[in-house]
Amino acid sequence: MQLAAQPVQLMDSYYRRFRRLNPPTFDGGSDPMIAEIWIRKMEKMYKLLQFSEEVKVRLAIFMLRGSAESWWTAMETAYEVNGMAWRDFKREAKDVKGIPDWWKPHMRETLERAEECFKTNYYGTRDVTEALIRLLRSSILGRIVNVSSNLGQLRVISIEKLKQDLSVAGIWIRGRPLCFPPTLSNVDGLTEERLVELLNLFIKDFKEGLVDAHGWPTVSSAYKPSKVLINAYTRILAKKYPALCINCVNPGFVKTDLNWNTGILSTKEGAEGPAMLALQTGAGPSGLFFDQTEVSTF
């Protein structure tokens, strides 16, 4: 599930205008009046700014905290909200009560779990790829399909929250050069070394308790960046090996042990996208992100 893409520079301009009005945050809660008051305040600002319905939603997401952020994460994994209108977002937000209590401990990671997540999702994928790449290059139909997630799209990292740490060019963080969004959206600037630096920066911030302060996701904190890295790594590989077809795919919210069988798709349905990409013939697409069987945005 994802919102339609907006040019990075354009969204940055929107966000700067939005932030000048000091928008309120929304933490959710059991009292519907809290949501109603937040929406009214947002409506006043939007009336002045004259943004499109979709841009209103994208900006509102940046202001979600606590149970409201958890609610949106659950929404992203379970429902299709591509191009969601502000009127629909308002209706859903009024019913925010967060996610079930039994799920919350599984969505907030310890340092040990965060490190294990990166070892599995990023380093594991990279190491297996490096071990098999020679065999794949010798094939006339070499294919690499990296299983990713729509939670790995660049929007999950709040670039704007980090703007005090970023240079005007967007490639420096706390005095260190780094390929960070929006440069993650530019494949020409991507390298594996920069991806590892980004990973290490997250771990450092996690250890120092600066995940929220530096704009990282606070729910599924490591899982989301790990999938961002997989998507970026896929683009690096596709550029490095143009003779191969290399893509990443979100299989959808599938019923598996990973989500305690709360998904809405069967494993057969979830396999459709990866199987389609693995079995494509001829000069198929490469360097793309697929949401199930459809091309999507990074």
Stockholm file with secondary structure:
# STOCKHOLM 1.0

chainA/1-298         MQLAAQPVQLMDSYYRRFRRLNPPTFDGGSDPMIAEIWIRKMEKMYKLLQFSEEVKVRLAIFMLRGSAESWWTAMETAYEVNGMAWRDFKREAKDVKGIPDWWKPHMRETLERAEECFKTNYYGTRDVTEALIRLLRSSILGRIVNVSSNLGQLRVISIEKLKQDLSVAGIWIRGRPLCFPPTLSNVDGLTEERLVELLNLFIKDFKEGLVDAHGWPTVSSAYKPSKVLINAYTRILAKKYPALCINCVNPGFVKTDLNWNTGILSTKEGAEGPAMLALQTGAGPSGLFFDQTEVSTF
#=GR chainA/1-298 SS CCCCCCCHHHHHHHHHHHHTTCCCCBCCCSCHHHHHHHHHHHHHHHHHHCCCHHHHHHHHHTTBCHHHHHHHHHHHHHSCCTTCCHHHHHHHHTTCCCSCTTTHHHHSCCHHHHHHHHIIIIIIHHHHHHHHHHHHHTSTTCEEEEECCGGGSGGGSCTGGGTTTBCTTSCEETTEECCCTTGGGCGGGCCHHHHHHHHHHHHHHHHTTCTTTTTCCSSSTTHHHHHHHHHHHHHHHHHHCTTSEEEEEECCSBCSGGGTTCCSBCHHHHHHHHHHHHSCCSSCCCSCEEETTEECCC
#=GC SS_cons         CCCCCCCHHHHHHHHHHHHTTCCCCBCCCSCHHHHHHHHHHHHHHHHHHCCCHHHHHHHHHTTBCHHHHHHHHHHHHHSCCTTCCHHHHHHHHTTCCCSCTTTHHHHSCCHHHHHHHHIIIIIIHHHHHHHHHHHHHTSTTCEEEEECCGGGSGGGSCTGGGTTTBCTTSCEETTEECCCTTGGGCGGGCCHHHHHHHHHHHHHHHHTTCTTTTTCCSSSTTHHHHHHHHHHHHHHHHHHCTTSEEEEEECCSBCSGGGTTCCSBCHHHHHHHHHHHHSCCSSCCCSCEEETTEECCC
//
